[in-house]
Amino acid sequence: NDEEKEEFWDSLTIRGTNTTLEKSYFRLTSAPDPATVRPRAVLEKALARLKRGDDRDGSDRSKPPLFAYRYATDQLKAIRQDLTVQRLRDGFAAEVYEHHARLALRNGDLGEFNQCQTVLAALYDELRAKEASKAAVAVARISPGGDPGPDPDPSSSDPRGASAAGAA
């Protein structure tokens, strides 16, 4: 059943412990090591840093405010990979893919844009399904004699999740 599958995958899911904001993308050839994977809070800071366009170490404000496209793509792919290996598929993941898709499109990188769009389509479907489930539970809670069972994932009512509200 679906619950057993979810429990199985949860048992295999790692949680990152790396606190480095800047990390180059590399293709995984073995199981990921939690020490090389950044947790969500660090990924949020890394994305914010890329969106601001800061220089690499934050020390030289005389540099142009935008990263070179190749560097930004390398960093975004590393963020995407860290999200994937931790099975983080929520509004923040959508924000990362949306930002990368916009950047790729502005730089004429249709291959990267298409990769992002493919993942976004599936991600939006998953997030809408979660919202529909939450709505069904809410209706069951107010129905006479209804027993909706446990609360679904308590994220924002935005179909992309809580962190998407600040994304633009």
C-alpha positions as CSV (number, residue, x, y, z in Angstrom):
1,N,0.0,0.0,0.0
2,D,1.0,3.7,-0.4
3,E,1.7,4.2,3.3
4,E,4.1,1.3,3.4
5,K,5.9,2.6,0.3
6,E,6.2,6.0,1.9
7,E,7.6,4.5,5.1
8,F,10.1,2.5,3.0
9,W,11.3,5.6,1.1
10,D,11.4,7.6,4.4
11,S,13.8,5.0,5.8
12,L,16.2,5.5,2.9
13,T,16.0,9.3,2.8
14,I,19.0,11.1,4.1
15,R,19.1,14.5,5.9
16,G,22.1,16.7,5.0
17,T,24.5,18.1,7.5
18,N,26.8,20.3,5.3
19,T,26.6,24.0,6.2
20,T,28.6,25.3,3.2
21,L,26.6,27.8,1.1
22,E,28.7,27.3,-2.0
23,K,28.9,23.8,-3.4
24,S,29.7,22.7,-7.0
25,Y,27.4,20.3,-8.7
26,F,28.8,16.8,-9.3
27,R,27.0,13.8,-10.7
28,L,26.4,11.2,-8.0
29,T,27.9,7.8,-8.7
30,S,27.1,6.3,-5.3
31,A,24.7,6.8,-2.4
32,P,25.0,10.4,-1.1
33,D,26.8,11.1,2.1
34,P,24.8,13.3,4.5
35,A,28.1,15.2,5.3
36,T,28.1,16.4,1.6
37,V,24.4,17.3,1.4
38,R,23.1,20.6,2.7
39,P,19.9,20.7,4.8
40,R,16.9,22.8,3.7
41,A,17.9,25.9,5.9
42,V,21.3,26.1,4.2
43,L,19.7,25.6,0.8
44,E,17.4,28.5,1.4
45,K,20.4,30.7,2.3
46,A,22.3,29.5,-0.8
47,L,19.3,30.3,-3.1
48,A,18.9,33.8,-1.5
49,R,22.6,34.4,-2.0
50,L,22.3,33.5,-5.7
51,K,19.2,35.6,-6.1
52,R,21.0,38.6,-4.7
53,G,23.8,38.1,-7.1
54,D,26.5,38.5,-4.4
55,D,30.1,37.8,-5.2
56,R,31.5,34.4,-4.2
57,D,32.7,35.2,-0.7
58,G,30.8,38.3,0.1
59,S,33.9,40.4,0.7
60,D,34.2,42.4,-2.6
61,R,31.2,44.7,-3.3
62,S,33.0,46.3,-6.2
63,K,32.4,43.3,-8.4
64,P,29.4,43.3,-10.8
65,P,26.2,42.3,-9.0
66,L,25.4,39.3,-11.1
67,F,27.0,35.9,-11.2
68,A,28.2,34.4,-14.5
69,Y,25.5,32.1,-15.9
70,R,27.7,29.0,-15.8
71,Y,28.5,29.5,-12.1
72,A,24.9,30.2,-11.2
73,T,23.8,27.1,-13.0
74,D,26.4,25.0,-11.3
75,Q,25.2,26.3,-7.9
76,L,21.5,25.8,-8.8
77,K,22.1,22.3,-10.0
78,A,23.8,21.5,-6.7
79,I,20.9,22.9,-4.8
80,R,18.5,20.9,-6.9
81,Q,20.5,17.7,-6.3
82,D,20.5,18.3,-2.5
83,L,16.7,18.8,-2.6
84,T,16.3,15.6,-4.6
85,V,18.4,13.3,-2.5
86,Q,16.5,14.5,0.6
87,R,13.1,14.1,-1.1
88,L,12.3,17.8,-0.5
89,R,9.4,18.4,-2.9
90,D,7.5,21.5,-1.7
91,G,7.1,25.1,-2.4
92,F,10.8,25.8,-1.8
93,A,11.7,23.2,-4.4
94,A,9.3,24.8,-6.8
95,E,11.0,28.2,-6.1
96,V,14.4,26.8,-6.9
97,Y,13.3,25.3,-10.2
98,E,11.3,28.4,-11.1
99,H,14.4,30.6,-10.5
100,H,16.6,28.3,-12.5
101,A,14.1,28.1,-15.4
102,R,13.9,31.9,-15.6
103,L,17.7,32.2,-15.5
104,A,18.1,29.5,-18.2
105,L,15.5,31.1,-20.5
106,R,17.2,34.5,-20.1
107,N,20.5,33.0,-21.2
108,G,19.1,30.9,-24.1
109,D,19.8,27.6,-22.4
110,L,16.8,25.6,-23.6
111,G,18.1,22.3,-22.4
112,E,18.3,23.4,-18.8
113,F,15.0,25.3,-19.1
114,N,13.3,22.1,-20.3
115,Q,14.7,20.1,-17.5
116,C,13.4,22.6,-15.0
117,Q,10.0,22.8,-16.6
118,T,9.6,19.0,-16.7
119,V,10.3,18.8,-12.9
120,L,8.1,21.8,-12.2
121,A,5.1,20.2,-14.0
122,A,5.4,17.0,-11.9
123,L,6.0,19.1,-8.7
124,Y,3.0,21.3,-9.3
125,D,0.8,18.2,-9.8
126,E,2.1,16.7,-6.5
127,L,1.5,19.9,-4.6
128,R,-2.0,20.3,-6.0
129,A,-2.8,16.7,-5.0
130,K,-1.6,17.5,-1.4
131,E,-3.8,20.6,-1.4
132,A,-6.8,18.6,-2.6
133,S,-6.2,16.0,0.2
134,K,-6.0,18.8,2.8
135,A,-9.3,20.3,1.5
136,A,-11.0,16.9,1.6
137,V,-9.9,16.5,5.3
138,A,-11.2,20.0,6.1
139,V,-14.6,19.1,4.6
140,A,-14.7,15.8,6.5
141,R,-13.9,17.6,9.8
142,I,-16.9,19.9,9.4
143,S,-19.3,17.1,8.2
144,P,-21.6,15.6,10.9
145,G,-20.0,12.4,12.2
146,G,-17.0,12.8,9.8
147,D,-13.7,11.2,10.9
148,P,-11.0,12.5,8.6
149,G,-8.1,10.7,10.2
150,P,-4.8,12.3,10.7
151,D,-4.0,15.8,9.6
152,P,-2.3,16.0,6.2
153,D,0.9,18.0,5.7
154,P,0.3,21.4,7.3
155,S,1.8,23.7,4.7
156,S,0.4,26.9,3.3
157,S,-2.8,27.0,1.2
158,D,-0.7,28.1,-1.7
159,P,-0.5,25.0,-4.0
160,R,3.3,25.5,-4.1
161,G,3.7,25.5,-0.4
162,A,4.6,28.0,2.3
163,S,7.8,29.5,0.9
164,A,6.4,30.2,-2.5
165,A,4.4,33.2,-1.1
166,G,7.7,35.2,-0.9
167,A,8.9,34.1,-4.3
168,A,8.5,36.4,-7.2
